[in-house]
Amino acid sequence: MTQTDAVLRALAEPRRREILTLLAHDEVPVGRLAEEFEVTRSAVSQHLRVLEDAGLVTRRTEGTRNFYRSRPEGLAGLRAYLDETWAASLDVARRLVESEAGVLTADGAERDDRASA
């Protein structure tokens, strides 16, 4: 599984997205995160483990407390994937519009209207 796949799988769960949002602005201990949800502290820890394994959060231990914060760079692979996919989709859409407008031939080559003038 690629890093991008791991990120997509981690973000597929709505609660993990909520946790990531809470960690976007500050480092937060597990206990305070658990207070935000109607699940056990253990369940929040499991979600954090998935996010950490995907490279989306980092953990710092101080004594017996674990503090988590987001890793924006963990989204770099996903961002690149989405940028590439979006660019390819826009290119296909552009070619379809140009083809319908008569700018492109059926095989995708540019029509040279000067030759028929």
C-alpha positions in Angstrom: 0.0 0.0 0.0 1.3 3.4 -0.9 1.5 6.4 1.5 -1.3 8.0 -0.5 -3.5 4.9 -0.1 -2.8 4.9 3.7 -3.8 8.6 3.9 -7.0 8.0 1.9 -7.9 5.0 4.1 -7.2 7.0 7.3 -9.3 9.9 6.1 -12.2 7.7 5.0 -13.4 7.5 8.6 -15.3 10.7 9.6 -14.1 10.7 13.2 -10.5 10.6 12.1 -11.2 13.7 9.9 -12.6 15.4 13.0 -9.6 14.5 15.1 -7.3 15.8 12.4 -9.3 19.1 12.3 -8.9 19.4 16.1 -5.1 18.9 15.8 -4.7 21.4 12.9 -4.1 24.3 15.2 -2.6 22.9 18.4 -0.8 20.0 20.0 -3.5 18.2 22.1 -3.2 15.4 24.7 -5.3 12.2 24.1 -7.5 12.9 27.2 -8.6 16.3 25.9 -9.3 14.8 22.4 -11.3 12.0 24.0 -13.5 14.6 25.7 -14.6 15.8 22.3 -16.2 12.5 21.3 -18.7 10.1 22.7 -16.4 7.2 22.5 -13.8 5.7 24.8 -10.3 7.1 25.2 -9.1 3.8 23.9 -11.1 4.2 20.7 -9.6 7.7 20.2 -6.2 6.2 20.7 -6.9 3.6 18.0 -7.9 6.4 15.6 -4.8 8.3 16.5 -2.7 5.2 15.8 -4.2 5.0 12.3 -3.5 8.7 11.6 0.0 8.3 12.9 0.7 5.3 10.8 -0.6 7.2 7.7 1.9 10.0 8.6 -0.9 12.6 9.3 -0.1 13.2 13.0 2.9 13.0 15.2 3.1 12.0 18.8 5.2 13.4 21.6 5.4 11.7 25.0 5.9 13.6 28.2 5.9 11.3 31.2 2.7 9.2 30.9 0.9 11.6 28.6 0.9 11.5 24.9 0.4 14.7 22.9 -0.5 14.7 19.2 -0.3 17.3 16.5 -1.0 17.3 12.8 1.7 16.9 10.2 0.6 19.0 7.2 3.4 17.4 5.1 1.6 14.1 5.6 -0.9 15.3 3.0 1.7 16.1 0.4 1.3 12.8 -1.5 -2.5 13.1 -1.5 -2.3 16.7 -2.6 0.0 15.7 -5.5 -2.4 12.9 -6.5 -5.4 15.2 -6.5 -3.5 17.9 -8.4 -2.5 15.4 -11.1 -6.0 13.9 -11.3 -7.6 17.3 -11.5 -5.2 18.5 -14.2 -5.9 15.4 -16.3 -9.7 15.8 -15.8 -9.5 19.4 -16.9 -7.4 18.4 -20.0 -10.1 15.9 -21.0 -12.9 18.4 -20.5 -11.0 21.0 -22.5 -10.5 18.5 -25.4 -14.2 17.6 -25.3 -15.3 21.3 -25.5 -12.8 22.0 -28.2 -14.0 19.0 -30.2 -17.6 20.0 -29.9 -16.7 23.6 -30.9 -14.9 22.2 -34.0 -11.4 23.2 -32.8 -10.2 19.6 -32.7 -10.7 16.7 -35.1 -12.2 13.4 -33.9 -8.7 12.0 -33.3 -7.8 15.0 -31.0 -5.6 16.9 -33.5 -6.1 20.6 -34.0 -8.2 21.5 -37.0 -6.5 23.8 -39.5 -9.2 25.9 -40.9 -6.8 27.9 -43.0 -6.3 24.9 -45.4 -10.0 24.9 -46.3 -10.2 28.7 -46.8 
